[in-house]
Amino acid sequence: MSGLLVIMGSGETAPTMVKPHRAILERVPDRPAVLLDTTKIPEDDAEISLPYMLRRYRSAGIDPLREPILTYPVLHYQNGGLVIDERAETTLEGLFACGEIAGGTHGRNRMMGNSLLECTVFGRRAGTAAAERAAA
């Protein structure tokens, strides 16, 4: 989203491609958190893209478009550990997997909202590959 910045513990803005875990390691002094600076997001864009966030923060007396938000790391999504190939077959011959158990195509950096699409695509691939194997 245009205008979204992560401010690291040093006070510097994180480079666009910085991994979130690196930003957290360079935390706000004495706190395992980073500042999420949403003050550069235009109000009109935020009203369309972030209406829930704006309502929640503003109801608590915080305007995220006027002040950075202190953000703590939490577990949002736990990806699995099975390695799969392009047909969704695991390293154990004949065992196919998709969804959270497989860790997905993005690994630990899964983008928000991709899990349903990923499960649908790899579920179909796993089902097709398993059916082909069973028929052979």
GIQUI-V321866 format. One record per pair of residues at least 24 apart in sequence whose ideal C-beta (glycine too) atoms are under 10 Angstrom apart, sorted by the first residue. I is the first residue (numbers start at 0). J is the second residue. If there is no record, write none. Layout:
I,J
I,J
//
This chain:
0,37
0,39
0,40
0,44
0,45
0,48
0,49
1,39
1,40
1,41
1,44
1,48
2,36
2,37
2,38
2,39
2,40
2,41
2,44
2,45
2,64
3,35
3,36
3,37
3,38
3,39
3,40
3,48
3,49
4,34
4,35
4,36
4,37
4,38
4,39
4,40
4,67
5,33
5,34
5,35
5,36
5,67
5,70
6,33
6,34
6,35
6,36
6,67
6,70
7,33
7,34
8,32
8,33
8,34
10,34
12,36
18,107
18,108
19,70
19,72
19,107
19,108
20,72
20,107
20,108
22,70
22,72
23,70
23,71
23,72
26,71
26,72
27,67
27,69
27,70
27,71
30,69
30,71
31,71
31,72
32,68
32,69
32,70
32,71
32,72
33,67
33,68
33,69
33,70
33,71
33,72
34,66
34,67
34,68
34,69
34,70
35,63
35,67
35,68
35,69
35,70
36,63
36,66
36,67
36,68
37,62
37,63
37,64
37,65
37,66
37,67
37,68
38,62
38,63
38,64
38,65
38,66
38,67
38,68
39,64
40,64
75,109
75,111
76,103
76,105
76,107
76,109
76,111
76,113
76,114
77,102
77,107
78,102
78,103
78,105
78,106
78,107
78,108
78,109
78,114
79,103
83,121
83,124
83,125
84,124
84,128
85,121
85,124
85,128
86,121
86,124
86,125
86,127
86,128
86,129
86,131
86,132
87,120
87,121
87,122
87,123
87,124
87,125
87,126
87,127
87,128
87,129
88,124
88,125
88,128
88,129
88,132
89,125
92,132
93,128
93,129
93,132
93,133
94,125
94,129
95,121
95,122
95,124
95,125
95,126
95,127
95,128
95,129
95,130
95,132
96,121
96,122
96,125
97,121
97,122
97,123
97,124
97,125
97,126
98,122
98,125
101,125
//
